[in-house]
């Protein structure tokens, strides 16, 4: 698990290794209302998976990602509204 503080216009990146056909759950819990996206980027920087909370910004955001092969990826947490402390939970499914 990771913790931090984020504000709109900033982002946090975390590199992770995914195993083929093994789903990974990313859950973003935040203490204040915040609108954001969780994005998985490949090694070229392309967004290949995304989850957003476009609603009122007070619910956790979850993304389940399954890679087709063993590879390294980047998880980007990118808020576009709000400031909040957060906890990122990562679990194999």
C-alpha positions as a Python dict, from the first residue, in 0.01 Angstrom:
ca = {
    (1, 'X'): (0, 0, 0),
    (2, 'X'): (108, 356, -72),
    (3, 'X'): (2, 684, 87),
    (4, 'X'): (36, 1043, -22),
    (5, 'X'): (-127, 1379, -85),
    (6, 'X'): (-245, 1492, -428),
    (7, 'X'): (-395, 1809, -574),
    (8, 'X'): (-546, 1886, -912),
    (9, 'X'): (-283, 1941, -1179),
    (10, 'X'): (-35, 1702, -1015),
    (11, 'X'): (-2, 1325, -1044),
    (12, 'X'): (174, 1031, -881),
    (13, 'X'): (325, 744, -1081),
    (14, 'X'): (399, 396, -950),
    (15, 'X'): (583, 132, -1153),
    (16, 'X'): (469, -228, -1114),
    (17, 'X'): (533, -567, -1270),
    (18, 'X'): (230, -761, -1389),
    (19, 'X'): (221, -1134, -1451),
    (20, 'X'): (34, -1267, -1752),
    (21, 'X'): (-336, -1337, -1696),
    (22, 'X'): (-321, -1234, -1328),
    (23, 'X'): (-576, -963, -1242),
    (24, 'X'): (-454, -683, -1014),
    (25, 'X'): (-693, -460, -818),
    (26, 'X'): (-595, -98, -760),
    (27, 'X'): (-818, 81, -508),
    (28, 'X'): (-776, 453, -439),
    (29, 'X'): (-925, 572, -109),
    (30, 'X'): (-928, 945, -39),
    (31, 'X'): (-1011, 1152, 267),
    (32, 'X'): (-1166, 1454, 89),
    (33, 'X'): (-1390, 1474, -221),
    (34, 'X'): (-1171, 1442, -530),
    (35, 'X'): (-1230, 1369, -896),
    (36, 'X'): (-954, 1166, -1054),
    (37, 'X'): (-851, 889, -1287),
    (38, 'X'): (-640, 580, -1231),
    (39, 'X'): (-449, 500, -1549),
    (40, 'X'): (-227, 208, -1650),
    (41, 'X'): (42, 314, -1897),
    (42, 'X'): (252, 80, -2109),
    (43, 'X'): (627, 129, -2160),
    (44, 'X'): (554, 373, -2446),
    (45, 'X'): (349, 597, -2214),
    (46, 'X'): (15, 507, -2374),
    (47, 'X'): (-291, 474, -2148),
    (48, 'X'): (-412, 114, -2188),
    (49, 'X'): (-662, 100, -1899),
    (50, 'X'): (-845, 368, -1701),
    (51, 'X'): (-1102, 413, -1425),
    (52, 'X'): (-1252, 750, -1333),
    (53, 'X'): (-1487, 892, -1075),
    (54, 'X'): (-1680, 1153, -1268),
    (55, 'X'): (-1955, 1174, -1007),
    (56, 'X'): (-1949, 1363, -680),
    (57, 'X'): (-1589, 1262, -605),
    (58, 'X'): (-1647, 1107, -264),
    (59, 'X'): (-1632, 737, -351),
    (60, 'X'): (-1320, 519, -389),
    (61, 'X'): (-1194, 452, -740),
    (62, 'X'): (-1115, 95, -841),
    (63, 'X'): (-939, -44, -1145),
    (64, 'X'): (-883, -413, -1219),
    (65, 'X'): (-602, -466, -1471),
    (66, 'X'): (-503, -794, -1636),
    (67, 'X'): (-189, -802, -1850),
    (68, 'X'): (-165, -1037, -2147),
    (69, 'X'): (204, -1101, -2074),
    (70, 'X'): (466, -1053, -1802),
    (71, 'X'): (563, -688, -1824),
    (72, 'X'): (628, -362, -1638),
    (73, 'X'): (366, -88, -1635),
    (74, 'X'): (304, 246, -1467),
    (75, 'X'): (-2, 327, -1259),
    (76, 'X'): (-79, 699, -1275),
    (77, 'X'): (-307, 872, -1025),
    (78, 'X'): (-424, 1193, -1192),
    (79, 'X'): (-672, 1420, -1011),
    (80, 'X'): (-849, 1698, -1197),
    (81, 'X'): (-1049, 1842, -907),
    (82, 'X'): (-976, 1858, -535),
    (83, 'X'): (-695, 1807, -285),
    (84, 'X'): (-678, 1502, -62),
    (85, 'X'): (-465, 1261, 136),
    (86, 'X'): (-492, 915, -11),
    (87, 'X'): (-418, 548, 32),
    (88, 'X'): (-355, 324, -268),
    (89, 'X'): (-429, -43, -209),
    (90, 'X'): (-291, -303, -452),
    (91, 'X'): (-405, -666, -445),
    (92, 'X'): (-384, -966, -676),
    (93, 'X'): (-733, -1092, -754),
}
